[in-house]
Amino acid sequence: MDPTACLHRIIEASRGNDRAEYVAACEDLAGWLRRGGFKPEIPATMRYIPGTGTAWRVLSPAPDEYTVWTLIRYGTRGERLEAYPLE
């Protein structure tokens, strides 16, 4: 598994509004990180990645909550179920 390539899958699926690929790539990366895999390299040009209407979000660093890029899965009531720092 190449987590950087997987992150690029997330980015491309988001740009193409490919919901199925976006979810699959997020789940692949989360599984990799959950098992202790190394983190992806963050592209210097990476910006906000919309969630394409799924429970998964890749959130950018924000001073109020996240200090690094973070992969998050939300539940149906908006609660955070999983969070994986990407940096």
C-alpha positions as protocol buffer text, in pm:
chain_id: "A"
residue {
  index: 1
  type: MET
  ca { x: 0 y: 0 z: 0 }
}
residue {
  index: 2
  type: ASP
  ca { x: 129 y: 343 z: -91 }
}
residue {
  index: 3
  type: PRO
  ca { x: -48 y: 595 z: 135 }
}
residue {
  index: 4
  type: THR
  ca { x: 65 y: 890 z: -77 }
}
residue {
  index: 5
  type: ALA
  ca { x: -86 y: 733 z: -389 }
}
residue {
  index: 6
  type: CYS
  ca { x: -401 y: 664 z: -189 }
}
residue {
  index: 7
  type: LEU
  ca { x: -421 y: 1030 z: -85 }
}
residue {
  index: 8
  type: HIS
  ca { x: -390 y: 1124 z: -452 }
}
residue {
  index: 9
  type: ARG
  ca { x: -682 y: 887 z: -524 }
}
residue {
  index: 10
  type: ILE
  ca { x: -886 y: 1080 z: -264 }
}
residue {
  index: 11
  type: ILE
  ca { x: -793 y: 1412 z: -422 }
}
residue {
  index: 12
  type: GLU
  ca { x: -871 y: 1297 z: -778 }
}
residue {
  index: 13
  type: ALA
  ca { x: -1200 y: 1133 z: -678 }
}
residue {
  index: 14
  type: SER
  ca { x: -1304 y: 1452 z: -504 }
}
residue {
  index: 15
  type: ARG
  ca { x: -1219 y: 1661 z: -809 }
}
residue {
  index: 16
  type: GLY
  ca { x: -1411 y: 1423 z: -1032 }
}
residue {
  index: 17
  type: ASN
  ca { x: -1701 y: 1397 z: -786 }
}
residue {
  index: 18
  type: ASP
  ca { x: -1656 y: 1017 z: -787 }
}
residue {
  index: 19
  type: ARG
  ca { x: -1823 y: 931 z: -460 }
}
residue {
  index: 20
  type: ALA
  ca { x: -1758 y: 555 z: -471 }
}
residue {
  index: 21
  type: GLU
  ca { x: -1385 y: 596 z: -539 }
}
residue {
  index: 22
  type: TYR
  ca { x: -1360 y: 873 z: -277 }
}
residue {
  index: 23
  type: VAL
  ca { x: -1511 y: 648 z: -8 }
}
residue {
  index: 24
  type: ALA
  ca { x: -1302 y: 348 z: -115 }
}
residue {
  index: 25
  type: ALA
  ca { x: -979 y: 549 z: -106 }
}
residue {
  index: 26
  type: CYS
  ca { x: -1065 y: 702 z: 235 }
}
residue {
  index: 27
  type: GLU
  ca { x: -1142 y: 357 z: 374 }
}
residue {
  index: 28
  type: ASP
  ca { x: -819 y: 217 z: 228 }
}
residue {
  index: 29
  type: LEU
  ca { x: -609 y: 495 z: 382 }
}
residue {
  index: 30
  type: ALA
  ca { x: -789 y: 475 z: 718 }
}
residue {
  index: 31
  type: GLY
  ca { x: -736 y: 99 z: 730 }
}
residue {
  index: 32
  type: TRP
  ca { x: -368 y: 144 z: 650 }
}
residue {
  index: 33
  type: LEU
  ca { x: -325 y: 403 z: 926 }
}
residue {
  index: 34
  type: ARG
  ca { x: -534 y: 199 z: 1171 }
}
residue {
  index: 35
  type: ARG
  ca { x: -291 y: -91 z: 1124 }
}
residue {
  index: 36
  type: GLY
  ca { x: 6 y: 134 z: 1202 }
}
residue {
  index: 37
  type: GLY
  ca { x: 112 y: 217 z: 847 }
}
residue {
  index: 38
  type: PHE
  ca { x: 319 y: 526 z: 777 }
}
residue {
  index: 39
  type: LYS
  ca { x: 150 y: 853 z: 686 }
}
residue {
  index: 40
  type: PRO
  ca { x: 124 y: 987 z: 332 }
}
residue {
  index: 41
  type: GLU
  ca { x: 332 y: 1274 z: 202 }
}
residue {
  index: 42
  type: ILE
  ca { x: 111 y: 1581 z: 180 }
}
residue {
  index: 43
  type: PRO
  ca { x: 143 y: 1761 z: -154 }
}
residue {
  index: 44
  type: ALA
  ca { x: 258 y: 2121 z: -107 }
}
residue {
  index: 45
  type: THR
  ca { x: -33 y: 2234 z: -323 }
}
residue {
  index: 46
  type: MET
  ca { x: -302 y: 2039 z: -134 }
}
residue {
  index: 47
  type: ARG
  ca { x: -605 y: 2247 z: -38 }
}
residue {
  index: 48
  type: TYR
  ca { x: -950 y: 2172 z: 105 }
}
residue {
  index: 49
  type: ILE
  ca { x: -1094 y: 1843 z: -22 }
}
residue {
  index: 50
  type: PRO
  ca { x: -1475 y: 1833 z: -28 }
}
residue {
  index: 51
  type: GLY
  ca { x: -1633 y: 1515 z: 103 }
}
residue {
  index: 52
  type: THR
  ca { x: -1851 y: 1456 z: -205 }
}
residue {
  index: 53
  type: GLY
  ca { x: -2153 y: 1392 z: 16 }
}
residue {
  index: 54
  type: THR
  ca { x: -1997 y: 1110 z: 220 }
}
residue {
  index: 55
  type: ALA
  ca { x: -1920 y: 1058 z: 588 }
}
residue {
  index: 56
  type: TRP
  ca { x: -1548 y: 1103 z: 515 }
}
residue {
  index: 57
  type: ARG
  ca { x: -1368 y: 1438 z: 519 }
}
residue {
  index: 58
  type: VAL
  ca { x: -1006 y: 1539 z: 480 }
}
residue {
  index: 59
  type: LEU
  ca { x: -973 y: 1852 z: 688 }
}
residue {
  index: 60
  type: SER
  ca { x: -698 y: 2105 z: 650 }
}
residue {
  index: 61
  type: PRO
  ca { x: -504 y: 2251 z: 940 }
}
residue {
  index: 62
  type: ALA
  ca { x: -710 y: 2507 z: 1128 }
}
residue {
  index: 63
  type: PRO
  ca { x: -603 y: 2689 z: 1442 }
}
residue {
  index: 64
  type: ASP
  ca { x: -932 y: 2624 z: 1621 }
}
residue {
  index: 65
  type: GLU
  ca { x: -933 y: 2246 z: 1600 }
}
residue {
  index: 66
  type: TYR
  ca { x: -683 y: 2066 z: 1376 }
}
residue {
  index: 67
  type: THR
  ca { x: -317 y: 2156 z: 1349 }
}
residue {
  index: 68
  type: VAL
  ca { x: -242 y: 1905 z: 1071 }
}
residue {
  index: 69
  type: TRP
  ca { x: -428 y: 1757 z: 773 }
}
residue {
  index: 70
  type: THR
  ca { x: -667 y: 1499 z: 919 }
}
residue {
  index: 71
  type: LEU
  ca { x: -879 y: 1218 z: 769 }
}
residue {
  index: 72
  type: ILE
  ca { x: -1209 y: 1198 z: 961 }
}
residue {
  index: 73
  type: ARG
  ca { x: -1520 y: 981 z: 937 }
}
residue {
  index: 74
  type: TYR
  ca { x: -1841 y: 1121 z: 1080 }
}
residue {
  index: 75
  type: GLY
  ca { x: -2150 y: 934 z: 1196 }
}
residue {
  index: 76
  type: THR
  ca { x: -2505 y: 1005 z: 1086 }
}
residue {
  index: 77
  type: ARG
  ca { x: -2555 y: 1257 z: 1369 }
}
residue {
  index: 78
  type: GLY
  ca { x: -2234 y: 1442 z: 1289 }
}
residue {
  index: 79
  type: GLU
  ca { x: -2028 y: 1275 z: 1562 }
}
residue {
  index: 80
  type: ARG
  ca { x: -1665 y: 1191 z: 1488 }
}
residue {
  index: 81
  type: LEU
  ca { x: -1617 y: 816 z: 1462 }
}
residue {
  index: 82
  type: GLU
  ca { x: -1255 y: 802 z: 1347 }
}
residue {
  index: 83
  type: ALA
  ca { x: -977 y: 1057 z: 1303 }
}
residue {
  index: 84
  type: TYR
  ca { x: -631 y: 1000 z: 1157 }
}
residue {
  index: 85
  type: PRO
  ca { x: -367 y: 1275 z: 1144 }
}
residue {
  index: 86
  type: LEU
  ca { x: -200 y: 1270 z: 802 }
}
residue {
  index: 87
  type: GLU
  ca { x: 111 y: 1467 z: 895 }
}
